[in-house]
Amino acid sequence: MLKQLLLTTALAALVAGPALAQDTSTQPSQSQSPTVQPPPAPTAQDQAAPAAPSTNTATQEQQVTPPPSDAIIAAENATDMRADKLIGTSVYNAEGQEVGSVQDIVFDKDGKIVGVVLKVGGLLGIGGKSVGLKWQEVQVVPQEDMVKVNYTEDQLKVAPDFKTHDAIAAEQRSQEQQPMAPASPTSTQ
């Protein structure tokens, strides 16, 4: 019964949809009859002149060459790991204990990786802190989808927090906006 109702409703919508979508403002009223103009007859000049080739560059296809083959990476190797896979990957210490996860990757001005930011501590992804480690301190194991470090979770928890450039700028602005403490009056007796 329900299937029949749904089928009937869908069929009615399909049939009524195009009729509802028509714009009534462009249709002639019943009192007006539509006038159809026949196309103009070709003149002798139109018949005598050959069609000129189109010079519109938008319609002409341009030849585009790809980058050189030595600049292209056609596929990911088994020993490679993409950034989207690296971010979020669990980080383990030498004893095989999970100590955090990769939160971000830090690049220098030349585009070289200088380090990673780990999320350490917290419960179920809430809380914790960000710790930056130099790239030399991290061992990426793509075959196992794993990252290893030589530090315990406790060592990483007491490491300094990683601060982004934006966080540092926000701290500086908040310090500048804080009013200076008034100088204590000195008494001269």
C-alpha positions as CSV (number, residue, x, y, z in Angstrom):
1,M,0.0,0.0,0.0
2,L,2.8,2.4,1.0
3,K,4.8,1.5,-2.2
4,Q,1.8,2.2,-4.3
5,L,1.2,5.6,-2.7
6,L,4.9,6.6,-3.1
7,L,4.9,5.4,-6.7
8,T,1.7,7.4,-7.5
9,T,3.1,10.5,-5.8
10,A,6.4,10.2,-7.8
11,L,4.6,9.7,-11.0
12,A,2.3,12.8,-10.4
13,A,5.4,14.9,-9.6
14,L,7.1,13.7,-12.8
15,V,4.1,14.6,-14.9
16,A,3.3,17.9,-13.2
17,G,6.9,19.1,-12.8
18,P,7.4,20.4,-16.4
19,A,4.0,22.1,-16.4
20,L,4.7,23.9,-13.2
21,A,8.1,25.0,-14.4
22,Q,6.8,26.9,-17.4
23,D,6.9,30.7,-17.2
24,T,3.5,32.1,-17.8
25,S,4.8,35.6,-18.4
26,T,6.2,34.7,-21.8
27,Q,3.2,32.8,-23.1
28,P,0.6,34.8,-25.1
29,S,-2.8,35.4,-23.6
30,Q,-5.8,33.7,-25.1
31,S,-6.9,37.0,-26.7
32,Q,-3.6,37.4,-28.5
33,S,-2.5,35.0,-31.2
34,P,1.2,34.3,-31.5
35,T,2.9,35.9,-34.6
36,V,5.6,33.9,-36.3
37,Q,8.0,35.8,-38.5
38,P,9.5,33.9,-41.4
39,P,13.3,34.1,-41.7
40,P,14.5,36.8,-44.1
41,A,15.2,35.6,-47.6
42,P,18.8,35.6,-48.6
43,T,19.9,38.5,-50.7
44,A,22.1,38.3,-53.8
45,Q,25.0,39.7,-51.9
46,D,24.6,36.9,-49.2
47,Q,24.6,34.2,-51.9
48,A,27.6,35.6,-53.8
49,A,29.9,36.1,-50.8
50,P,31.7,32.9,-49.6
51,A,31.6,32.2,-45.8
52,A,34.6,33.8,-44.2
53,P,36.6,31.6,-41.8
54,S,36.1,32.3,-38.2
55,T,38.9,34.1,-36.5
56,N,37.4,33.7,-33.0
57,T,40.3,32.3,-30.8
58,A,37.9,31.0,-28.3
59,T,36.7,28.4,-30.7
60,Q,40.1,27.4,-31.9
61,E,41.8,24.7,-29.8
62,Q,45.3,25.6,-28.5
63,Q,47.9,23.0,-28.1
64,V,48.9,22.6,-24.5
65,T,51.9,20.6,-23.5
66,P,52.2,18.8,-20.2
67,P,55.2,19.3,-17.8
68,P,58.3,17.3,-18.6
69,S,58.1,13.6,-17.6
70,D,60.9,14.0,-15.0
71,A,58.7,16.5,-13.2
72,I,55.7,14.2,-12.9
73,I,54.9,11.7,-10.2
74,A,52.6,9.2,-11.9
75,A,51.9,7.1,-8.8
76,E,52.6,6.7,-5.1
77,N,55.5,4.2,-4.3
78,A,55.1,1.7,-1.6
79,T,57.8,3.5,0.4
80,D,56.0,6.9,0.1
81,M,53.4,8.5,2.5
82,R,51.2,11.4,1.5
83,A,50.6,14.3,3.9
84,D,46.9,13.5,4.2
85,K,47.8,10.0,5.4
86,L,50.6,11.2,7.7
87,I,48.4,13.8,9.4
88,G,46.3,11.8,12.0
89,T,48.7,8.8,12.0
90,S,49.4,7.4,15.4
91,V,52.9,8.0,16.8
92,Y,54.7,5.2,18.7
93,N,57.9,5.2,20.8
94,A,60.7,2.6,20.6
95,E,58.8,0.3,23.0
96,G,55.8,0.2,20.7
97,Q,53.6,2.4,23.0
98,E,51.4,5.0,21.4
99,V,52.5,8.5,22.5
100,G,50.3,10.7,20.3
101,S,49.4,11.4,16.7
102,V,50.6,13.7,13.9
103,Q,48.6,16.9,14.0
104,D,50.5,18.9,11.3
105,I,53.6,19.2,9.2
106,V,55.9,22.2,9.2
107,F,57.6,23.5,6.1
108,D,60.3,26.1,5.7
109,K,60.3,29.0,3.2
110,D,61.9,26.7,0.6
111,G,59.2,24.1,0.9
112,K,61.3,21.6,2.8
113,I,59.8,19.7,5.8
114,V,61.4,21.0,9.0
115,G,59.2,19.1,11.5
116,V,55.9,17.7,12.6
117,V,53.5,18.8,15.3
118,L,52.3,16.0,17.5
119,K,49.1,15.9,19.5
120,V,50.0,14.4,22.9
121,G,47.8,13.5,25.9
122,G,44.2,14.2,26.2
123,L,41.3,11.8,26.2
124,L,39.5,10.7,23.0
125,G,41.0,13.6,21.1
126,I,39.9,16.2,23.6
127,G,42.5,18.2,25.4
128,G,46.1,17.4,25.2
129,K,48.8,19.6,23.8
130,S,50.7,20.3,20.6
131,V,54.4,19.4,20.6
132,G,56.7,20.2,17.7
133,L,59.6,17.8,16.8
134,K,62.3,18.3,14.2
135,W,61.9,16.1,11.1
136,Q,65.2,14.3,12.0
137,E,63.5,13.1,15.3
138,V,60.7,11.3,13.4
139,Q,60.8,8.0,11.6
140,V,58.0,7.5,9.1
141,V,57.2,3.9,8.3
142,P,54.8,4.0,5.3
143,Q,54.6,0.3,4.9
144,E,53.0,0.1,8.4
145,D,51.2,3.4,8.3
146,M,53.2,4.4,11.4
147,V,55.4,7.1,12.8
148,K,58.0,6.4,15.4
149,V,59.9,8.7,17.8
150,N,62.4,8.0,20.5
151,Y,60.5,9.7,23.3
152,T,58.0,8.6,25.9
153,E,54.5,10.1,26.2
154,D,55.6,11.6,29.6
155,Q,58.6,13.3,28.0
156,L,56.4,14.8,25.3
157,K,53.8,16.0,27.8
158,V,56.5,18.1,29.6
159,A,58.0,19.4,26.4
160,P,57.2,23.1,25.5
161,D,53.9,23.7,23.7
162,F,54.2,24.3,19.9
163,K,53.0,27.8,19.0
164,T,51.9,28.8,15.6
165,H,52.8,32.2,14.1
166,D,49.2,33.2,14.5
167,A,49.1,32.2,18.2
168,I,52.3,34.2,18.9
169,A,50.8,37.2,17.2
170,A,47.5,36.9,19.2
171,E,49.5,36.7,22.5
172,Q,51.4,39.8,21.5
173,R,48.2,41.7,20.7
174,S,46.6,40.7,24.0
175,Q,49.7,41.8,25.9
176,E,49.7,45.2,24.1
177,Q,46.0,45.7,24.9
178,Q,46.4,45.0,28.6
179,P,46.7,48.3,30.5
180,M,49.9,49.0,32.3
181,A,49.7,48.6,36.1
182,P,49.7,52.0,37.8
183,A,52.9,53.0,39.5
184,S,52.7,52.8,43.3
185,P,52.7,56.2,44.9
186,T,55.9,56.9,46.9
187,S,55.7,59.0,50.0
188,T,58.2,61.6,50.7
189,Q,58.3,62.6,54.3
